[in-house]
Amino acid sequence: MNFLFLFIDGVGLGENDPSTNPFAGATLPTIQKLLRNHDLTIESAPFVGEIASLLAIDANLNVDGLPQSATGQAVILTGKNIPANIGYHYGPKPNPEVAEFLKKGNMFCALEGMGSQTGLLNAYPPAYFEAIKNGRRLYSAIPLAVNSAGLVFKNDFDLINGQAISADFTGQGWREHLGYSDMPVISPYEAGKRLAQLSIELDFAFFEYWLSDYVGHHQDFTQANQLLITLDQVINGLIDNWNHSEGLILITSDHGNMEDLSTRRHTNNPVPAIIIGELNNRQQFADSLHDLTDIYPAIMRYFRPAHAVK
Ligand SMILES: [Zn+2]
């Protein structure tokens, strides 16, 4: 029983309008295969196909303003409506109030407590840990949760040895921005295959992709299209190498952004939940998903042995 949580920051389900939404009308063969020739827009949800289901889930949670990353991710990781609790959406990185929720308990702690092996597949450079240690950098919500659970982060050695995934999937960013001129660069398809392989070694694997939110803030159609082509190839490598009868993949987000390039801000659109796996598993998982708070309990139910469900 494997579960891969592929987290894509800042992707909502937008209108089917190619003038503002890069998902509308883009040629993305894998996503279109999963959604039986539909685009990843609001018009396509809900959908149940042979390999995948798509739901639209609410990220606003009845709180004024636009959803933000720290609170959105913390909701996903705890199942608690943190924006309602503190009275506002907050981001990009957790303030002390949001951090407190994550430190008290989160998805990684809970699954580890149930005896499941969990891990974050992202690789971080030594400079990242250095900056955290000397206070120049704050953890974002996902690594904060991982750290609170006492899990070990993957590093540059893991990436070189094929035991981790680069934030940009291919490793090119390590060459261009981090000074690793000899970092192996892999194709997006290979990165997807590696996501599958590393997930199979764990019960619950998580990967965080944030470039989608970055591109959304920059309102750059060319970058957005390139990113979607990469993402589509990653998903292709992933599903080609995934054991569909044994495990589930959840691809979801914390808030909208990249699906509406008419604004550089986040959006109030629902976010997609793409669930990939065997039909019964998939539908059982999907049935309870309506907003971001529902993800955590759905994952707990997936891992709890049937006789222990109360
Ligand atoms: Zn953002």
Residues whose N, C-alpha, C, O or C-beta is under 5 A from the ligand:
A	BS01	ZN	D213
